[in-house]
Amino acid sequence: MKIIHRSTSLLLLVVPTLLLSSCETMSISNTGRNPFYRGELRDIDLLGFPAGRSVSDDAIRSALARSSGGGVRLTTGDAVMLIQSGAQQPDPALTAAFEKHLRVSPFSGVPEQDRGTTQRFEPSALRYAAARAGAKKIVCVWGQLESANDSVGLDAVTWVPIVGEFIPGRRTVTRISLKGIVMDTVSGAWQSFASQPFVSSKMTAGITRELSTAKNIESLKSQAYADLVSRMLR
């Protein structure tokens, strides 16, 4: 009777836990909690919008007149400087996706810091660096990962070979979405692109959840990177 009583009590304690769910959002540059992560670049850091002052109507009209109207895209074989916002260097899978069609010079996307304060990129210096590398275009990629975990009940409990212990199974839903900017090195003209969202729903066992989630994220990244490149190409 004591054994039955202890098992019943244990189940009563576990059931509320199984009904909980959790959500999380992170940058593609900070999966696994990157200790070197220092935040993201902003669009204006890359594009060089004047900070702290207004832009005249004449300047706006002049910029529009200089624009080709067709936007800025990549052409197969282009030399590009590739930046992943928030990362010291682009993910290997991101670099590989671009290298299938382009000549890539990786560049850091870590925001500069001075006395603990994040500083803006200097766009003209960035374009000069790209020019010295022979890169006709600059590409910067931002990415967001969203995940939600839901316990799925006692029928999905993952038993481990330790007497009296078990770990509940969970359904992990992960979604990735990317945004990218292609900038012409000489003129500074630019165009933005977005990948389609890629979603994965997968059952994960408690004892192998961390490894399974990491593999799932890398698979989603590869799909999204390939999709973004295809949208940027002519």
N, C-alpha and C positions, 0 to 999 in steps of 0.2 A: 504494500500500500504506500509506503514512503516513496518508492521509486516512481509510481504513477503520479503521486502528488507533485513531486519535483519536476517531472516532465511537463505536466499541465501548467505549472506556474511559469516555466520557461517559455512555453508557447504563448501564454498570455502577455508576457513581457515583450515578446518579439513581434507580435502581430501589429501593434501601432507603428513600429519602426518600418515594417514592410510597406505601409501605406504612404510613407513620406516620399516626396519627390524633390529634386534639386535642379537648378538651372545655373549655367555659367557662360560667360562671354569672355573671350580672350583674343588677343592679336595672334596672327600666324607667326609673329616673331617672338612670342612669349609662351608657346606651348611647352608644357613640362616645367614651367616657372624658370625661365632663363635668368640666371643670376646677373648677367651682363646687360639685361634689358633696361633701357633708360627712357622709354616712351617713344612716341611716334613723331614723324615729320608732319607738318601741316601743309595743305595745298599751297598756301601763300608763301611758305618757306621756299618751295620749289619754283613757283611762278614769278615771284618778285613783285607782288603788288605793293604799292607804297604804303608804309606803315605810319599811322598817325597823321596823315594828311589826305585831303580830298583830291580827286582827279577832275580836271576840267572837262567840259563838254567837248572842247576842241581836241583834247588828247584822246578822248573816246572815239570821236569821228575819225581821227587820223589812224588810230589802231585798227578800226574796222575797214578803212580804205586799204590798208596794207595787207589785210587778211585775204587769203586766196578764196575763202568761202567754202573750200572743199575739205577743210580740216587737215589734220596732220596724221598720217598713218605710216606704218612700216612697210617696207618693200623687201621681199626675200633677198637675202645677201647683204642687207644694210649692216653697217658697223654701229652698234649701240652701246651706250653706257647703261648698265642695268643696276637699279637700286631697289632694295626691299626696305620699306619704311620700318625703322626700329631694329634692323639687323645689321651686324658688322659686315656681313656679306650675304648675298641672296642664298636661299635654300638651294641645295644641290638639284632638287627636282625642278625648281623654278628656272635655274640656269640651263638645265638640260632641255626644258621645253622651248626656251628661246634659241638655244644653240642648234636646234633642228632646222631653223630657218634663217638665222642671223649670226653675225660675228659679235660676240659678247665680251665687254670689258666690265667685270663686276666692280661695284663701288659701294662704300659704306653708306648706310641709311640711318646711322645712329645720330640723334640730335646732339649738337655741341653743347657743352655745359661749362659754365664759369661760376665758381663759388656756389655750386649747387643749383644755379638757375639755368634753365634750358634756353639756349640762344638760337636765333634764326640762322638758317642756311643763307649764304650769300649767293643768289642765283647766277650773277655774272661770273663769279669765281667757279661755280659748278659747270657752267657752259664752257669756260676757258679750259677746265680740266678735261672735259669731254673732247674739246677740239684738239688738245695735245695728244689725246689717245686715238685721234682719227675717227671718233664716233660722230656720225652725222645726226644722230638722234639720242635723246635721253629718255629712258623709261623708268618710271617709279611705280611700284606696286604696293598697295595696301590690302590687307586681308583680315577678315573677322571670322572667328569660329564660335558657334553657339552650340551648347550641348545641354541636354536634359536627361536626367536619370529617374526612372520610375521603378519601384519594386513591383514585382509581378505576382506575389502571393506564395503561399507555402508549397504549392505544387511545383514551383521552380527553384526550391531551395537547393543549393549546391552543397552536397555533403563532402566533408574532408575526412581523411582517415585519422581523426583524433576523437577519441571517445567523448561524447557529450558536446561537441562543437559543430556548428554549421554556419555557412555564410549564404545569405539570400542572393538569388540571381536577380539581375536588373536588366531592363531594356534601356539601352543608351541610344538616343537620337541625336545625331550630329549634323550641323549644317555649316557650310562654308560659302562665303561670298567675297569676291575680289573687286577692287577698283584699281584702275591704272591710268596713268597720264603719259602720253607720248609728246615730247617737246623737240622742236627743231633746234639744233645747237646754234645755228647762225642767227636766226631771226627771233627765237624765243616764242614763236607761235606754238600752240599746243592744242591737244584734244584729249578728252577723257573717255574712258571705256569702262564697262562693267561686265563681269562674267555672269552667266546664269548661276543661281544658287544650286549647289549640289547637296543632297540630303541622304543620310544613311541611318537606318534603324537596325539595331543589332542587339541580340541577347548577349550579355556578358556574365561570366561566372565570377564570383567574388575573388576566388584565389588567383585568377589570371586576368582580372579586369584591366589593370594598368597597362599590361603589354598589349592586350586586345584593342584597347582604345587608341593607343599610340599607332598601331598598324592601320587602324581605320582612318585616323586623321591623315596619315601620309598618303593613303589611297585617295582620299577626297582632295587633298592638295594637288596631286598629280592631275586629276581630272579637271580641276578648276584652272590650273596653270595652262594646260593645253587649250582650254576653251578661251581664255583671255588672249592668248597669243593669236589664235585664229581670228578674233575680232579686231585685233590691232593691225593685222596684215591687209594689204590691198587685195 
